C-alpha cells in the first residue's frame, strides 16, 4: 500500500524515566537511515518491528534553524575545504 507524503508520519515517544525513545516512521528516507544505524550500532539502536526502533534519547534533537548568513558561511567553509556533497539517488 502506497501512502501519500501526508500519511508518511513519524511518531517519536519518550518519557523522563527512560533513556530511550521509540521512533515509528513511514518516511522512507528515515527508515533507510534507522535501518542502517541499527545494523551499525545494534547495541544502541534496536529494531522493534518493520517501522519501529528504540534509540537513545540523546539521538533525538530539536535545533535552532540556521540563518541565511550561517548557511552561507558553512557553505563557503566546505567549498574551501574541498567538500563535495553526496550524489543523490534518482527520485530523491
N, C-alpha and C positions, 0 to 999 in steps of 0.2 A: 504494500500500500504506500503510495507516494503522498507525502504530506506537503502542504503549501509552506512557504517560508514563515508565514504567520503561525502555523501549527508546530513548527520545529522549536518547541520550548526547551529551556534549560532551567532546572529547578535545583537550587543549592540549599541544603538544610544542615544546620548545625546548632548546637546548644552550648551553653557556658561550661557544662560539666565534662564534655568530651573533647579530646584533642583532634578529632577527625570531623570532616564534613562529608555529607553524602551528596553526590552530584548525579542527577539523572538528566540526560540530554537526548534530543533528537537532532541536534545540529551535527551534520556530517563532518565538518572540519574539527569540531571539538571532540567528537567521538574518535576520530583518527588520532588526534593528539593524546587523548586519555589512554587509548589502547597502546600507543607507542610508549607512553610513560609507564604504564602498568607492566609492560614487558621489560623495560629498562630498570625500573625500581620496584620490583614486586613486593619488597618488604615494607614499602611506604605507601604505594598506590595499589589498591586491591580492586579487582573487577568483581562485582557482585551480581552481574547479570549482563544481558546484551547491551543495556544502556545505563547501567548504574555502577558507580565507582565510589570507593571510600578514599578520600585524600586527606593529607594533613591540613588542618585549618590554616596554617601559615601559607599554603598554596593559593588560598582564596584572598583576593585583594580588590580594593576599590581605590583607584589612584586619581590624583588630580589631573585634569586634562592638560596636554601640552599646549602652550601658547604658540601662535604662529612664529614668533621670534625664536622660541626654544626649538621648535621643529626645524627651522631653517638652520640654526647653529649646529644642531645634531647632524643634519644632512651634510653640511659643509665639512664637519669634522670627519664624517665617514668617507666622504669623497676624497679628502686629503690623505686619509689613511689607506686608500685603495680598496675600500669595501665595495663589493658588488652585491646587490640584492639577489635573493634566491629566485630561480626561474619558477614561475607559477605554472601549475598544471592547467591544461585546457579546461575551460568551463569554470575556472575559479574567479 
